Amino acid sequence: MKKSFIGPLTPDDVARIANVIRKGWIGVFPTDTVYGIGCRGDDARSTASLFRIKGRRLDRTLPLLIGDWVQFDRFAGAVGRKHRARLEKLWPGALTAVVRGGEQVNSLSFHCQKEGTVALRMPAHPTLRLIVSQVGVPLAATSANPSGGREALNLSMVSPAIREQADWLWSEEIKMNGALPSTIVDITGTKPEVLRRGTVEF
């Protein structure tokens, strides 16, 4: 039976969601930007299911949500001092940073890596960050809409097909004026390269 949760979550809800994520279950949940669909980032079978459910092209690497700086330091390689300072100023927030993979990056699904890099984001949603921290590994996540479709700000906006294929659902409206994705910036070089403009200026 599909598990459903209604925000604001209780500590018991948080523990239950973290537990089903550890099992490799796929869920639909709110972030600080748009609704997402995701699973633990080190489970290749689950990450493969994300591509199928969303209709995502296999050459598009899945970004990762992290819960804290401990996870960042585990999965990200060396980052320039200025880039690190900027991340510390903007995170938690709507910014995804493409970085070189760290020493534990090989434990992640190959769907979350591209040529030795990973895309990490620390969302400005305290409960979501707490869940990811409790899981212990980053959450492979993408927006909960069919590829090319409209992003969702509440669970009812997520397509019935996606909701039906998910193992668990978390309903909590995102308080935004419009659905805007995160900014994506590549900081693997000396100068940052903006790959997608969103709500945050790097």
Buried (B, 14 or more C-beta within 10 A) or exposed (E): EEBEBEBEBEEEBBEBBBEBBBEBBBBBBBBBBBBBBBBBBBBBEBBBBBBEBBEBEEEEBBBBBBBBEEBBBBBBBEBBEEBBEBBEEBBBBBBBBBBBBBEBBEEBBEBBBBEEBBBBBBBBBEBBBBBBBBBBBBBBBBBBBBEEBEBBBEBEBBBEEBBEBBBBBBBBEBEEEEBBBBBBBBBBEEEBEEEEEBBBEB
